């Protein structure tokens, strides 16, 4: 992700291959936040990170005296701190539904992505996880055809969570069948957004070259 030139008090410690870091980078880009993105290796994190974050984990967002180290908390904080454009619905019921959808994405999809992309995972569990993720995506494929974005007419935090997963499908050796055309079309709409393109690390760009 390109670092905004103007001076920023916000620092984002990011793993350039991690899909949780990527979702936060999308929010930062969508909001046009001036941020110093510092790529870090999770196996050899910088000393500065361990001084800030008790878990020494990525991603970590530092905004002056505030340190956040849970990606979904970061996303909501950024949405409240920089309210335009809004990435959560205004009404409480709709906001709760969006949060629940993010939770379901975490439970149903992200857990499988973590298994597939973990280099320490053995071949058989990876194959099972790959099959489960493909089937889970296809089970909800019709939903992607109903609205321009995921169950919404507007781009939201839910899309910020799905986009990194869909971008990584080739890297996970997952190819959707013809019945998944609605997912592919939805993904292309997300990938064409300027904010998404600006969010990509060099390594992430290479995933689809």
N, C-alpha and C positions, 0 to 999 in steps of 0.2 A: 504493500500500500504506500502510495506517495505521501511523504510528509508535507503538510501545509507549510508554506514558506514563512508566513508571519509568526511572530513570537507566540509561544503557547506555554501556559503553566500546566497543561495536562500531558501526562506521560502514559503511554499504553505499552506494557510489556507483552509481547505477542509471540506465540509459536507460529511461524509462517506456514505450517502445514496443518495446523489443528482447526477442526471445524467449529469448535466453540469460540476460539479466538476470531475466526472468520466472521461469525455472526455479529460480534461486537464491532469489528471493523466496518461491516456494512452499515450499522447504525451510525457510527462516526462519520462515514462518508455521506450517508443520506442527510445528516444534519449539517454537513459542511463544517465540522468542528476542527479548529486548529489544534493539532495534537502531534506530539513527538512519539512516533511509533518506533519502539526498540525491539527488534527481533532478538529472540533469546532461545537457546537450546535448553529444553526441559531437563536434560540429563546433566547439564553443566550451567545452571542459572547464574547470572551475575550476582556478586555480593550485595549490590544495591537492592536487588529483589528480596533476598533473604532478610535484609534489615527492615523491609517494609511489610512483608507478607509472612505471617507465622507458619503458613503451609508451604511457602516457597514455590508456589504453583503459578501456572499460566492458564488463562490470561490474568493480568493484574492491571487495574486502572488507578492512576494517581491523579487526583485533582486538588492541588494545593495540599491541605492537611488531610483530605479524605483519601483513604485507600480501600479499594473494593477488589475482591478476589473471587466473586461468583458471577459468571457471565450474564445470567438472567437479571440479577440485581443491577449490574452495569447497564444493561439495555434499558431497563425502566428508569434508572437514574438519569441517563442521557436523554430519555424522552421527556422527563420532567424538567431537567435543567435547560434543555434547548427545545422549547415546545413547538417549534415550526421546522418542518412539517410534523404534525402529530402522528405517532406510529401505534397508538392504542386508541380504541373508540372512546367517545366522550361518556357514554351512558354506562352506569355500573354493571348492568346485566351483560352488555356486550363486552366490557372490559374483562369481566370474570370469565366469559366464554373464551376470549382470546388467551387468557392465562391458562385456562384448562387445556386448550389446544396445544399450547407450548409444552405443558406438562406431559400430554399424551405423546407428542413428538419425541420428547426426551425418553419416555418409557418404551415406546414402540419402535422407534427408529434409531435414535442416537445410541442406545445401548448396543444395537446390532452393528452400527457403524464403528463403534469403539472396538468391538471384537474383530471385525474384518480388517481394520487398518492397523491393529496392534501387531507389530512384527514378531512378538513373542507368542501369538496365538497359533496353535498347531493347525494343520491343513483341514482336518475333519470338522472341528468347531467353526472354522472360517467358512467352509462350504455350507454348513447348516445355517449360519448367520446370513450368508449371502442369499440363500434360497428364501429364508424367512423375510428378509428385507424386501426382496423383489415381490414376493406374494403379498406382503402388507401394503406396499405401494399400489399394487394392482387392485387390491380390494377396495381402495378409496379412489381409484382413477376417475370415476364419473364426477366426483366432487370438483375436480380441477377444471371441468368443462362448464361449470355453472356460473362462475364469476371470473373477472379478469385476474384476481388474486385469490389466495387461499381462503375461501368462504367469505370473501369481502370484495367490495368494489374499489377499495383503496389499499395501497401497499401498507403493511403493518409489520409489527414485530414477529408475527407468525411466519411471514415470508422471509424475514431475516434468518429464521431458524431452518426453514426448508431449503433455501437457496444453496448453502454450503454443502448440504447432503447431496442434492441433485447434481451439483457441479462435480462431485467426487464419484459419481456412478462409474465412469470409465476407469478411474483409478482402482475402484473396487471390483472391476470386471463384471459389472452388472449392465446388461442390455435389456431394455424394456421391449416387450412384444408390441405388435401393431395396436393391440387393444389399449396400450398405454399412451397413445398419441396425445391425449389431452394433457398428460403430465409433461410430455416433451414440449408441447406448445407453451404451457405455463412456464416451464423452466426457461425457455428462450426469451419470454417476456421479461423475466427477472434478470437474465444474463445481459440483456441489451441495455438495462438501466445504467446511466452514467455512474451512479453511486456504487453499483455492483462492480463495474469495471475498475473503478478507483480503489475498491477495497482489496483487490487481489494482490497477493504477494507474487514475487517472481516464480517461486516454486509452484504456486497454485495455477498460474498461467500455463506453466508447462504441463499440467495435468491434462490439458485438452489440445495441446499442439500436436 
